[in-house]
Amino acid sequence: MKSTFKRLLSGLLALCMALSLAACGPQDDQPEVAEDIVNGDFEEVSDNKWVGWTREDAAFNFRGVTNEEKIKGVPMEKSGDYYFAGTAGGNPPMRGTLTSDPFKLGGNGFITFKMGAGKNTEKVYVEFFEVGNDTPLAHVTNDDCDGVYITEHLITKVVDLSAYIGKNIYIVITDNDDGTDLAYVNVDAFHVCASDDEVAAAQAEHDRQIADYGEKPFEEDETSNTIANPGFETGDFTGWKILEGTALTVANVVPTSQYYWDDRSVYGEGDYYLDGNNNGAVMESLTGAIRSTKFTLGGDGYISFMIGAGNGGSYVALCDAATDEELIKVTNDYFSDPALALTLLRVYMDAREYVGKVVYLKVVDCNDGSSGGFAFINVDDFQVSLTTDQVAELEVAQLEKIQNETYTSASYDDLASLLNYYNNYPYPVPLNSLAFTAYASNQVVDCGTVDLTAYLADAAASFGGEAVTDIAITKVTYDGTEITEGFNAFDMSAPGFYQVTYQASYEGKTAEASFTVVAMADHNSVANPGFESGNLAGWTVLTDGWSVVEGQPAGVINAESYWGEGLPYNQAGSYHLDGWNNGLEEGATWAVQSTTFTLAGSGFISVRMGGHAAAVHVYTADGTEIGYYKQTRFNDANFPFVAQGGSWADMATYVMDLSDYVGQELYLVLADEQAEGWAHAFFDEVVTYYETAPDYAAQADTVMDGATADVPAAETQIPWVLAENVKQ
């Protein structure tokens, strides 16, 4: 009975299926799919989500769809406006897949696309599948990526699927690399070819790209007295051979016009230089070495080049071409963060004992980051086989180039530190230029008649090592007016800043320098309380190693904001004392001391200060400390917005109650003290006289807040602060 019922039920089901098929017509055993690859060139980006593709796991975030012309300095040769870049789509260790919608394979069955990065061919690849079959029809890796010459480049690939014309196909892009060395993939322009001509054109493009971006033939002439491409002016590695590692590759050759830290120039030569970090595009943890073409050292055996960064032991060496022995090794002994962090500095190598020897130059990045930051090296403009006369000319030309330079960044007084470097460099040939060897000092005087010529006693000059005695004052500038006579009895009855210009003369050549005289009418204030002289006149530097440029201690700048986000300093007036610009490294501590003043009025004073390490010390004239006040607002959060509670280099007005010391003679010390992490200090506007106690709770300074591409700058306020005397 049950068996008969089952047979009857089975028959009825078969009849229903037959009737259904008859009603629907002939059936295709494959599902309906698109006639072509959907969004194979990634041009559909309007909804900020994948169209035609499905992402799984962490890699292939849609934010990786970009229109950047270059990635890490590499020209991408994108198709259309957009493509997918793995670095823009997430961190390199992220893994995942990106799968296309199915499509019916047409044309001649060949598919072309572009692929970059994906150095680990076992973990990063593109596969093509027939719907319903999990065995790949084709498996493509980026075997063109050598990690040195060809890296991010979108290289054209050609895939022959002609045996599967008419089949339903889908593409899977896989990134299973959880490393950091090109451990992602760039893709673009998936396209089904319509003709054999398209296939041939794609293959020709692949071959052209390999020729353009791949390693070039390395040619050298040992008998030459020069090296090939000494300043990387070809824009690539022509004339340079990679010896080891991946720290120094063609991706490091960048324009000298490229800024670092948003607005800082490297002050290089020509159009290109080698940048070991390329604004973070090349990881500091990488190491490597390159060498120049071999040459026979000629001239008088001098070599000059430019070097930057290189903290932690990276170097340039002159090597014996026969044995590879390092004959002379040069490190960046003048590295200084932030004053001369990445800036290119010209150095000279005395290799006279090797004249006539076949040698080469080697650039070495041996710092994997474990020796500290700036674990890379910048170089430019190698000049070899120089004569003594050529060195003398180069020394003067380089110094005068920086003396005549006008560009400087908004955040750092680059030129002050750079000029200080060239003024004090131990040149191998006496500097054949008229220059001051000692300078007249800034002065603080009471208003009245002053003999300015007496202040020239400390000034000295020389030309090529010969002392120059013709030194005289040429003018005094006060409140925009120039006075050109009467220097031995000069009227300084009006208080303020008097800029005194003096000149050294030698055989028709002249050199100028200046100092500031601060004339004071009373002693209820410190001299130059807001640094409005544009220098540290009236302040005594208490710290060794402070950068001094043409006799003037550095550190006073006129920038109202810093960094590309335009964060506010909250500067009062035109100048402030900036801890980034005194030539000392971030971890160093420093201090400057004011003139004495007689505390009067309410006994309240105030100082603008900012930065994590800022502090103010107050002393009586005999050196007894009576006040110690520290900056309390620093907060490395919600960058770059002060309005949201962030605080970095922005200064607040700190009010200090010293009313117990009214009538006493005091002085201040502004200090950068030890601090964890962000160890900087900034100061401005020292006010030592308030007739009545300031209503600090109701006071605030208005500034323009930091900004981003999405959030424009807007006004915000920095409230005044009643400073706590931690001395008590």
Wavefront OBJ file of the C-alpha trace (Angstrom):
o trace
v 0.000 0.000 0.000
v 2.734 2.418 1.015
v 4.784 1.463 -2.061
v 1.828 2.107 -4.400
v 1.256 5.497 -2.759
v 4.893 6.465 -3.234
v 4.772 5.513 -6.913
v 1.607 7.569 -7.367
v 3.145 10.605 -5.580
v 6.327 10.387 -7.635
v 4.318 10.311 -10.846
v 2.297 13.350 -9.847
v 5.514 15.300 -9.057
v 7.025 14.383 -12.409
v 3.842 15.469 -14.179
v 3.907 18.844 -12.364
v 7.551 19.443 -13.283
v 6.852 18.579 -16.919
v 3.891 20.945 -17.013
v 6.027 23.683 -15.388
v 8.852 23.277 -17.882
v 6.385 23.305 -20.761
v 4.957 26.575 -19.489
v 8.372 28.278 -19.012
v 10.013 27.170 -22.224
v 13.640 25.935 -22.678
v 15.868 26.328 -19.571
v 19.497 27.551 -19.346
v 21.357 25.614 -16.710
v 23.349 28.785 -15.772
v 21.878 31.758 -13.886
v 21.314 35.149 -15.497
v 24.522 37.273 -15.288
v 25.896 40.542 -16.695
v 27.168 40.593 -20.245
v 30.462 42.223 -19.160
v 32.565 42.840 -16.049
v 30.623 45.180 -13.792
v 32.701 48.186 -12.719
v 35.924 46.515 -13.779
v 37.712 49.878 -13.782
v 36.357 51.004 -10.355
v 34.923 54.207 -11.805
v 31.587 53.917 -9.953
v 32.397 55.615 -6.665
v 29.493 57.961 -6.021
v 27.883 55.951 -3.197
v 31.176 55.258 -1.383
v 30.513 51.534 -1.534
v 31.489 48.702 -3.810
v 29.590 48.337 -7.077
v 30.066 45.067 -8.924
v 32.356 43.683 -6.239
v 31.918 42.015 -2.842
v 34.454 42.402 -0.055
v 35.139 39.800 2.634
v 37.257 40.283 5.782
v 39.465 43.316 6.550
v 41.318 44.066 3.332
v 39.789 45.897 0.348
v 38.068 48.676 2.232
v 36.310 50.927 -0.273
v 38.368 53.900 0.890
v 41.165 52.311 -1.120
v 39.472 53.444 -4.328
v 41.549 56.507 -5.166
v 42.417 58.870 -7.984
v 45.968 59.633 -6.842
v 48.412 59.932 -9.729
v 51.221 58.522 -7.596
v 51.510 56.136 -4.651
v 54.675 56.539 -2.578
v 56.149 58.600 -5.374
v 55.469 55.925 -7.992
v 53.541 56.893 -11.165
v 50.517 54.635 -11.291
v 49.431 54.782 -14.939
v 45.825 54.380 -13.879
v 43.045 53.773 -16.383
v 40.378 56.442 -16.147
v 40.004 58.376 -12.939
v 39.999 55.706 -10.252
v 41.689 52.481 -9.196
v 42.101 50.458 -6.010
v 45.286 51.028 -3.957
v 45.982 48.601 -1.134
v 47.780 51.131 1.058
v 44.811 53.475 0.905
v 42.431 50.642 1.699
v 43.877 49.642 5.070
v 47.011 48.628 6.909
v 49.360 46.277 5.009
v 48.799 43.298 7.374
v 45.039 43.249 6.687
v 43.818 40.213 4.756
v 40.713 39.432 2.743
v 39.195 38.988 -0.706
v 37.380 41.069 -3.296
v 35.039 39.112 -5.593
v 33.440 40.400 -8.779
v 29.847 39.853 -9.798
v 29.545 36.974 -12.331
v 29.641 37.920 -16.010
v 29.348 36.085 -19.303
v 32.735 35.880 -20.985
v 32.559 37.337 -24.472
v 34.888 38.924 -26.977
v 37.871 36.761 -27.846
v 38.069 35.394 -24.297
v 41.159 37.338 -23.237
v 40.984 39.503 -20.106
v 43.454 42.285 -19.293
v 43.891 44.149 -16.033
v 46.495 46.087 -14.077
v 48.180 44.880 -10.920
v 50.670 46.468 -8.513
v 52.412 45.556 -5.241
v 51.607 41.999 -4.055
v 55.275 41.125 -3.673
v 54.566 37.793 -1.954
v 53.191 35.822 -4.888
v 52.152 32.916 -2.684
v 49.776 35.082 -0.684
v 48.571 37.799 -3.075
v 47.000 36.861 -6.404
v 44.063 37.199 -8.793
v 42.038 34.150 -9.848
v 39.295 33.525 -12.390
v 36.526 30.955 -11.796
v 33.597 29.491 -13.695
v 30.368 29.779 -11.743
v 29.691 26.507 -9.958
v 33.307 25.316 -10.115
v 35.786 26.138 -7.364
v 38.845 25.188 -9.405
v 40.478 28.363 -10.778
v 40.624 28.724 -14.534
v 43.646 31.010 -14.195
v 45.893 32.085 -11.321
v 47.792 35.375 -11.779
v 50.446 36.834 -9.466
v 52.433 40.024 -9.720
v 55.725 38.348 -10.521
v 56.832 41.630 -12.088
v 57.058 43.211 -8.623
v 60.680 42.936 -7.473
v 60.188 45.247 -4.498
v 63.045 47.444 -5.656
v 62.420 48.890 -9.101
v 58.868 47.749 -9.696
v 56.763 48.181 -6.582
v 53.397 49.945 -6.563
v 53.265 50.265 -10.350
v 50.057 49.124 -12.033
v 51.537 46.661 -14.519
v 49.311 45.387 -17.329
v 48.461 41.662 -17.193
v 46.982 39.476 -19.961
v 44.924 36.354 -19.178
v 43.898 33.802 -21.832
v 40.427 32.410 -21.059
v 39.480 31.850 -24.706
v 38.543 28.236 -23.934
v 35.685 29.522 -21.756
v 33.907 31.946 -24.097
v 30.198 31.977 -23.264
v 30.745 30.698 -19.734
v 29.734 32.579 -16.609
v 32.916 33.824 -14.953
v 33.828 35.676 -11.799
v 37.085 37.133 -10.450
v 38.530 36.781 -6.948
v 41.326 39.096 -5.779
v 43.046 37.626 -2.724
v 45.303 39.299 -0.162
v 46.460 36.787 2.455
v 49.707 38.600 3.280
v 49.837 39.798 6.887
v 53.332 41.255 6.511
v 54.404 44.816 5.776
v 56.591 44.640 2.651
v 54.240 45.448 -0.260
v 51.826 43.125 1.527
v 48.729 44.308 -0.365
v 47.603 44.701 -3.951
v 46.742 47.532 -6.334
v 44.336 46.732 -9.172
v 42.597 48.496 -12.030
v 41.024 48.157 -15.478
v 39.612 44.607 -15.674
v 38.593 44.409 -19.337
v 37.375 41.705 -21.742
v 39.188 42.069 -25.067
v 37.145 42.247 -28.244
v 39.994 41.551 -30.662
v 43.491 40.164 -31.002
v 44.720 43.706 -31.590
v 43.668 44.639 -28.053
v 45.590 41.661 -26.679
v 48.697 42.626 -28.627
v 48.425 46.229 -27.423
v 48.121 45.087 -23.802
v 51.158 42.834 -24.099
v 53.133 45.676 -25.683
v 52.136 47.966 -22.825
v 53.357 45.379 -20.313
v 56.724 45.141 -22.067
v 57.033 48.927 -22.243
v 56.304 49.287 -18.522
v 58.933 46.706 -17.598
v 61.456 48.550 -19.754
v 60.508 51.911 -18.228
v 60.370 50.897 -14.572
v 62.548 47.812 -14.318
v 66.251 47.716 -13.567
v 68.287 49.513 -16.209
v 71.595 48.251 -17.599
v 74.394 49.459 -15.314
v 77.256 50.970 -17.266
v 80.426 52.438 -15.794
v 83.826 53.666 -16.916
v 86.481 53.223 -14.243
v 88.789 55.657 -16.053
v 86.323 58.530 -15.664
v 87.001 61.130 -12.963
v 83.277 61.611 -12.362
v 80.267 59.490 -11.462
v 77.067 59.062 -13.434
v 73.941 60.877 -12.265
v 75.620 62.461 -9.211
v 72.517 64.410 -8.174
v 69.820 61.933 -9.288
v 68.814 64.482 -11.915
v 67.481 61.747 -14.211
v 64.723 61.282 -11.623
v 65.609 57.616 -11.241
v 68.486 55.275 -10.312
v 70.486 55.652 -13.497
v 74.153 55.394 -12.494
v 73.416 53.805 -9.117
v 73.427 50.120 -8.248
v 71.464 48.600 -5.384
v 73.840 46.504 -3.300
v 71.407 45.176 -0.718
v 68.069 45.747 1.011
v 65.037 47.735 -0.043
v 65.498 50.979 1.912
v 67.030 52.820 -1.050
v 65.192 52.389 -4.331
v 63.877 54.504 -7.162
v 60.901 55.366 -4.909
v 63.335 57.472 -2.871
v 64.224 59.772 -5.772
v 61.952 62.787 -5.276
v 61.781 66.438 -6.378
v 63.800 68.930 -4.351
v 60.659 71.073 -4.404
v 58.894 68.466 -2.244
v 58.446 69.703 1.322
v 58.765 67.627 4.450
v 56.573 68.187 7.488
v 54.136 70.074 5.228
v 56.195 73.229 4.694
v 59.902 72.566 5.250
v 62.373 72.688 2.377
v 65.404 70.393 2.133
v 67.359 73.161 0.334
v 68.755 70.655 -2.151
v 70.433 71.130 -5.526
v 68.830 70.717 -8.936
v 65.445 69.112 -9.469
v 65.842 65.816 -7.579
v 67.507 64.257 -4.542
v 67.450 60.926 -2.711
v 65.066 60.959 0.271
v 65.340 57.837 2.407
v 61.855 58.242 3.853
v 59.917 60.172 1.192
v 57.517 61.658 3.724
v 56.780 58.270 5.247
v 56.237 56.457 1.955
v 59.331 54.325 2.623
v 59.366 52.600 6.011
v 62.105 53.639 8.438
v 62.582 50.011 9.468
v 63.984 49.119 6.049
v 67.736 48.954 5.509
v 69.871 48.857 2.398
v 72.834 50.213 0.463
v 73.538 51.588 -3.007
v 76.697 52.565 -4.825
v 77.731 54.960 -7.558
v 79.583 54.084 -10.727
v 83.273 53.430 -10.226
v 85.660 56.293 -11.029
v 89.297 57.255 -10.783
v 89.682 59.934 -8.138
v 91.237 63.013 -9.697
v 91.711 66.709 -9.023
v 93.182 67.308 -5.586
v 91.129 64.469 -4.129
v 88.296 66.428 -2.567
v 84.680 65.211 -2.628
v 81.586 67.134 -1.593
v 77.959 66.107 -1.243
v 74.816 66.899 0.728
v 73.489 64.753 3.567
v 70.370 64.893 5.743
v 68.687 62.822 8.449
v 70.822 59.687 8.957
v 70.392 59.568 12.713
v 71.610 56.310 14.237
v 74.646 55.454 12.154
v 73.644 55.620 8.480
v 76.499 56.965 6.382
v 78.238 57.646 3.066
v 81.540 55.912 2.358
v 84.304 56.156 -0.203
v 85.201 52.581 -1.143
v 88.086 50.850 -2.879
v 86.646 49.540 -6.151
v 88.931 46.497 -6.145
v 88.406 45.314 -2.543
v 85.176 47.129 -1.481
v 87.042 48.385 1.597
v 85.496 51.501 3.138
v 88.314 54.059 2.944
v 86.494 57.092 4.391
v 83.169 57.114 6.205
v 81.009 60.228 6.702
v 78.012 60.390 9.037
v 75.649 63.314 9.589
v 77.367 64.679 12.685
v 75.247 67.828 12.450
v 71.868 66.093 12.644
v 69.551 68.121 14.846
v 65.857 67.525 15.461
v 63.882 69.589 14.657
v 66.237 72.380 13.533
v 68.022 70.399 10.797
v 66.156 67.107 10.858
v 65.868 66.247 7.159
v 67.546 69.326 5.715
v 70.371 68.623 3.264
v 73.721 69.887 4.560
v 76.778 70.179 2.352
v 79.799 68.308 3.685
v 83.327 67.839 2.377
v 85.462 64.694 2.233
v 89.245 65.024 2.143
v 90.423 62.017 0.099
v 93.714 63.476 -1.141
v 95.654 60.344 -0.216
v 93.570 58.303 -2.674
v 94.108 60.428 -5.799
v 94.588 58.104 -8.793
v 92.763 55.211 -7.120
v 89.675 53.562 -8.621
v 86.877 54.046 -6.083
v 83.124 54.390 -5.726
v 80.728 56.079 -3.305
v 78.379 53.998 -1.183
v 75.229 55.242 0.588
v 74.229 53.047 3.529
v 71.027 52.955 5.580
v 71.969 50.577 8.396
v 69.384 51.727 10.942
v 66.309 49.510 11.220
v 64.682 51.897 13.672
v 66.022 50.205 16.787
v 68.640 52.959 17.148
v 66.021 55.691 17.301
v 64.000 57.832 14.953
v 65.069 59.310 11.615
v 66.314 55.843 10.667
v 66.992 56.788 7.052
v 69.369 58.983 5.074
v 68.973 61.769 2.502
v 71.716 62.600 -0.022
v 72.227 64.839 -3.045
v 74.729 66.489 -5.386
v 77.863 64.321 -5.196
v 80.809 66.280 -6.601
v 84.017 64.262 -6.948
v 87.631 64.855 -8.018
v 87.523 68.486 -6.913
v 90.581 70.714 -6.921
v 91.422 73.019 -4.034
v 90.234 76.002 -6.079
v 86.945 74.255 -6.894
v 86.377 73.527 -3.207
v 87.045 77.172 -2.342
v 84.513 78.295 -4.963
v 81.925 75.756 -3.825
v 82.263 76.784 -0.178
v 81.523 80.412 -1.010
v 78.743 79.571 -3.477
v 76.951 77.353 -0.957
v 77.225 79.921 1.839
v 76.006 82.749 -0.383
v 73.123 80.633 -1.657
v 71.783 80.263 1.881
v 72.554 83.897 2.741
v 70.385 84.919 -0.220
v 67.648 82.340 0.378
v 64.249 83.827 1.188
v 61.987 80.837 1.797
v 61.520 79.527 5.313
v 58.744 77.477 6.871
v 55.936 78.884 8.970
v 56.761 76.691 11.958
v 60.549 76.664 12.037
v 63.207 79.302 11.422
v 64.961 76.988 8.970
v 67.359 79.542 7.575
v 68.690 80.610 10.961
v 69.842 77.107 11.790
v 71.077 76.440 8.260
v 73.049 79.675 8.059
v 74.526 78.913 11.452
v 75.686 75.570 10.080
v 77.457 77.090 7.074
v 78.932 79.930 9.119
v 80.564 77.463 11.512
v 81.388 74.457 9.319
v 85.078 73.340 9.517
v 85.874 73.914 5.838
v 88.822 71.984 4.367
v 89.965 75.142 2.532
v 89.931 78.537 4.320
v 86.637 80.201 3.438
v 87.507 82.757 0.752
v 84.784 85.145 1.813
v 84.521 88.261 3.936
v 82.798 87.182 7.111
v 82.429 88.170 10.721
v 84.215 85.870 13.135
v 82.773 87.569 16.231
v 79.805 89.853 16.695
v 78.704 92.798 18.776
v 76.227 91.821 21.491
v 72.715 93.075 22.171
v 72.525 95.698 24.905
v 70.037 97.018 27.481
v 70.461 100.683 28.529
v 68.598 103.398 30.372
v 67.142 106.059 28.130
v 69.657 108.827 27.406
v 72.761 109.454 25.291
v 74.758 106.343 24.371
v 78.144 105.788 22.712
v 77.212 102.986 20.293
v 80.692 102.692 18.828
v 81.920 101.257 22.126
v 79.819 98.171 21.529
v 81.859 97.231 18.443
v 84.782 96.173 20.632
v 83.626 92.539 20.477
v 83.156 92.461 16.681
v 85.817 90.884 14.445
v 86.011 89.880 10.777
v 88.349 88.114 8.362
v 88.826 87.375 4.697
v 90.308 83.991 3.837
v 91.856 83.798 7.286
v 93.247 87.378 7.214
v 91.961 89.696 9.945
v 89.853 92.676 8.843
v 89.938 95.811 11.020
v 87.701 98.194 9.067
v 84.465 97.743 11.038
v 82.053 100.641 11.562
v 78.401 101.413 12.279
v 76.472 102.438 9.161
v 72.977 103.143 10.463
v 70.536 102.881 13.356
v 66.882 102.050 12.764
v 64.286 103.144 15.318
v 60.517 103.009 14.843
v 60.925 102.817 11.053
v 63.359 105.753 10.822
v 67.013 105.374 9.776
v 69.726 107.544 11.347
v 73.169 107.522 9.721
v 75.327 109.740 11.977
v 76.139 110.657 15.563
v 76.882 107.107 16.689
v 79.380 108.081 19.389
v 76.747 110.123 21.235
v 73.454 108.724 20.093
v 70.138 110.015 21.432
v 68.164 107.148 22.968
v 65.873 109.246 25.129
v 62.833 107.492 23.639
v 62.337 103.955 24.985
v 62.193 101.030 22.573
v 64.313 98.950 20.240
v 67.229 100.461 18.308
v 68.556 98.230 15.527
v 72.243 99.002 14.991
v 73.739 97.922 11.643
v 77.505 97.720 11.280
v 79.735 96.775 8.386
v 83.118 95.190 7.739
v 84.968 96.321 4.603
v 87.881 94.739 2.729
v 89.159 95.574 -0.761
v 85.755 96.677 -2.024
v 83.864 93.825 -0.358
v 81.471 94.376 2.537
v 79.663 92.244 5.109
v 76.890 93.433 7.389
v 75.612 92.419 10.804
v 73.464 94.037 13.473
v 72.670 94.124 17.149
v 69.790 95.526 19.170
v 69.905 98.094 21.940
v 66.871 98.090 24.242
v 66.378 101.530 25.805
v 64.273 101.478 28.990
v 62.513 104.347 30.755
v 61.609 102.424 33.911
v 62.412 99.144 35.593
v 58.922 97.818 36.392
v 59.205 95.590 33.322
v 61.762 93.160 31.971
v 63.561 94.218 28.810
v 61.955 93.001 25.580
v 59.039 91.303 27.387
v 57.303 90.096 24.212
v 60.413 89.467 22.088
v 59.175 92.241 19.796
v 62.737 93.176 18.894
v 62.598 89.994 16.789
v 65.443 88.487 18.784
v 66.509 87.687 22.342
v 67.789 91.169 23.181
v 67.456 91.601 26.950
v 67.430 87.853 27.604
v 70.405 85.723 28.607
v 70.645 82.171 27.270
v 71.618 79.815 30.117
v 72.021 76.678 27.981
v 75.005 75.396 25.997
v 74.416 74.348 22.396
v 71.874 77.060 21.631
v 72.013 77.992 17.940
v 73.576 81.401 17.283
v 73.255 82.987 13.833
v 75.410 86.015 12.990
v 75.806 86.751 16.669
v 72.111 86.447 17.475
v 70.769 83.534 19.532
v 68.046 81.825 17.499
v 64.572 80.896 18.687
v 62.462 84.036 18.216
v 60.091 83.685 15.245
v 57.058 85.513 13.863
v 54.747 82.607 12.951
v 51.145 82.805 14.134
v 50.418 79.137 13.385
v 52.216 75.852 12.827
v 51.902 72.635 10.815
v 49.693 72.140 7.802
v 46.575 72.256 9.966
v 47.332 75.872 10.901
v 47.257 75.266 14.659
v 47.405 78.515 16.668
v 50.398 79.604 18.742
v 48.313 82.371 20.376
v 51.201 84.735 19.737
v 50.921 88.271 21.137
v 52.320 90.886 18.796
v 54.619 89.870 15.950
v 57.072 87.473 17.655
v 57.406 84.751 20.286
v 60.093 82.457 21.707
v 59.758 79.098 19.985
v 61.369 75.948 21.388
v 61.472 74.319 17.966
v 63.907 76.893 16.680
v 66.861 77.125 19.054
v 68.892 74.289 17.540
v 68.398 71.962 20.504
v 66.840 68.528 20.201
v 63.415 67.788 21.615
v 64.758 65.822 24.575
v 67.116 68.617 25.629
v 66.223 71.133 28.325
v 66.943 74.851 28.151
v 66.431 78.173 29.904
v 66.634 81.925 29.259
v 66.855 84.622 31.924
v 65.259 88.073 31.894
v 66.686 91.348 33.124
v 65.711 92.325 36.662
v 62.594 94.387 37.357
v 61.041 96.049 40.377
v 57.675 94.495 41.163
v 55.041 97.206 41.517
v 51.287 97.775 41.293
v 49.150 94.814 42.367
v 52.085 92.395 42.411
v 50.484 90.169 39.780
v 52.394 89.200 36.639
v 51.553 87.010 33.643
v 53.384 84.978 30.989
v 52.065 83.234 27.909
v 53.405 79.690 27.769
v 52.595 76.438 26.011
v 54.037 73.053 25.227
v 54.396 70.050 27.495
v 57.738 71.135 28.995
v 57.178 74.859 29.687
v 57.829 76.331 33.132
v 58.477 79.774 34.672
v 60.812 80.343 37.627
v 60.778 83.599 39.620
v 63.804 84.713 41.630
v 64.721 87.632 43.835
v 67.772 89.587 42.697
v 70.028 87.585 45.035
v 69.037 84.300 43.330
v 66.436 83.064 45.833
v 63.649 81.186 44.041
v 60.208 82.383 45.127
v 57.994 81.028 42.360
v 57.796 77.963 40.122
v 54.907 77.680 37.665
v 54.323 74.919 35.111
v 52.208 74.741 31.983
v 49.124 72.613 32.760
v 47.045 72.653 29.573
v 49.016 70.279 27.342
v 46.705 67.563 26.009
v 47.591 65.421 23.009
v 43.982 64.616 22.087
v 41.359 65.554 19.505
v 43.992 66.699 17.026
v 43.999 69.314 15.534
v 41.342 71.155 17.506
v 42.033 73.366 20.505
v 38.281 73.933 20.790
v 37.853 70.216 21.516
v 40.354 70.244 24.365
v 43.567 69.572 22.466
v 46.636 71.600 23.348
v 50.124 71.380 21.851
v 52.236 74.466 21.102
v 49.384 76.864 21.828
v 50.179 79.301 24.625
v 47.777 80.388 27.335
v 48.144 83.449 29.540
v 49.191 82.222 32.993
v 48.588 84.730 35.817
v 50.890 84.584 38.851
v 50.263 86.187 42.241
v 53.520 87.641 43.597
v 51.873 90.331 45.712
v 53.952 89.344 48.751
v 57.029 90.667 46.939
v 55.848 94.129 45.814
v 58.755 96.562 45.861
v 61.429 93.871 45.472
v 63.817 93.404 42.571
v 63.091 90.149 40.734
v 63.959 88.289 37.548
v 62.396 85.424 35.578
v 63.737 82.263 34.008
v 61.684 80.760 31.165
v 62.493 77.063 30.960
v 62.002 73.934 28.930
v 62.112 71.141 31.492
v 62.191 67.363 31.252
v 58.907 65.909 30.018
v 57.753 62.554 28.719
v 56.976 62.427 25.031
v 56.172 65.827 23.542
v 59.010 67.803 25.218
v 58.736 71.353 23.879
v 58.174 74.824 25.345
v 56.932 78.145 23.931
v 56.753 81.607 25.560
v 55.514 85.126 24.867
v 54.212 88.376 26.412
v 55.744 88.699 29.863
v 53.673 91.297 31.737
v 55.222 92.315 35.068
v 53.018 95.289 35.960
v 49.280 95.245 36.652
v 48.006 98.282 38.544
v 45.160 96.145 39.895
v 44.892 92.369 40.047
v 43.732 91.082 36.626
v 40.299 89.486 36.431
v 41.783 86.301 35.002
v 38.572 84.281 35.333
v 36.858 86.573 32.831
v 39.754 86.811 30.380
v 40.498 84.714 27.317
v 42.620 85.017 24.168
v 40.847 84.558 20.826
v 42.605 82.408 18.205
v 41.846 80.690 14.914
v 41.618 76.976 15.644
v 43.300 74.241 13.636
v 41.618 73.042 10.458
v 41.357 69.990 8.217
v 40.231 69.480 4.650
v 36.730 68.825 6.000
v 36.632 71.312 8.885
v 37.582 74.948 8.147
v 39.367 77.111 10.712
v 37.078 78.896 13.152
v 37.571 81.209 16.098
v 37.943 79.714 19.541
v 39.177 81.009 22.879
v 42.003 80.047 25.213
v 41.026 81.078 28.770
v 43.531 82.694 31.100
v 44.839 80.441 33.865
v 45.690 81.228 37.488
v 49.046 79.480 37.770
v 49.803 77.391 40.833
v 53.067 78.157 42.582
v 54.444 74.653 43.038
v 57.430 76.110 44.898
v 55.236 76.796 47.911
l 1 2 3 4 5 6 7 8 9 10 11 12 13 14 15 16 17 18 19 20 21 22 23 24 25 26 27 28 29 30 31 32 33 34 35 36 37 38 39 40 41 42 43 44 45 46 47 48 49 50 51 52 53 54 55 56 57 58 59 60 61 62 63 64 65 66 67 68 69 70 71 72 73 74 75 76 77 78 79 80 81 82 83 84 85 86 87 88 89 90 91 92 93 94 95 96 97 98 99 100 101 102 103 104 105 106 107 108 109 110 111 112 113 114 115 116 117 118 119 120 121 122 123 124 125 126 127 128 129 130 131 132 133 134 135 136 137 138 139 140 141 142 143 144 145 146 147 148 149 150 151 152 153 154 155 156 157 158 159 160 161 162 163 164 165 166 167 168 169 170 171 172 173 174 175 176 177 178 179 180 181 182 183 184 185 186 187 188 189 190 191 192 193 194 195 196 197 198 199 200 201 202 203 204 205 206 207 208 209 210 211 212 213 214 215 216 217 218 219 220 221 222 223 224 225 226 227 228 229 230 231 232 233 234 235 236 237 238 239 240 241 242 243 244 245 246 247 248 249 250 251 252 253 254 255 256 257 258 259 260 261 262 263 264 265 266 267 268 269 270 271 272 273 274 275 276 277 278 279 280 281 282 283 284 285 286 287 288 289 290 291 292 293 294 295 296 297 298 299 300 301 302 303 304 305 306 307 308 309 310 311 312 313 314 315 316 317 318 319 320 321 322 323 324 325 326 327 328 329 330 331 332 333 334 335 336 337 338 339 340 341 342 343 344 345 346 347 348 349 350 351 352 353 354 355 356 357 358 359 360 361 362 363 364 365 366 367 368 369 370 371 372 373 374 375 376 377 378 379 380 381 382 383 384 385 386 387 388 389 390 391 392 393 394 395 396 397 398 399 400 401 402 403 404 405 406 407 408 409 410 411 412 413 414 415 416 417 418 419 420 421 422 423 424 425 426 427 428 429 430 431 432 433 434 435 436 437 438 439 440 441 442 443 444 445 446 447 448 449 450 451 452 453 454 455 456 457 458 459 460 461 462 463 464 465 466 467 468 469 470 471 472 473 474 475 476 477 478 479 480 481 482 483 484 485 486 487 488 489 490 491 492 493 494 495 496 497 498 499 500 501 502 503 504 505 506 507 508 509 510 511 512 513 514 515 516 517 518 519 520 521 522 523 524 525 526 527 528 529 530 531 532 533 534 535 536 537 538 539 540 541 542 543 544 545 546 547 548 549 550 551 552 553 554 555 556 557 558 559 560 561 562 563 564 565 566 567 568 569 570 571 572 573 574 575 576 577 578 579 580 581 582 583 584 585 586 587 588 589 590 591 592 593 594 595 596 597 598 599 600 601 602 603 604 605 606 607 608 609 610 611 612 613 614 615 616 617 618 619 620 621 622 623 624 625 626 627 628 629 630 631 632 633 634 635 636 637 638 639 640 641 642 643 644 645 646 647 648 649 650 651 652 653 654 655 656 657 658 659 660 661 662 663 664 665 666 667 668 669 670 671 672 673 674 675 676 677 678 679 680 681 682 683 684 685 686 687 688 689 690 691 692 693 694 695 696 697 698 699 700 701 702 703 704 705 706 707 708 709 710 711 712 713 714 715 716 717 718 719 720 721 722 723 724 725 726 727 728
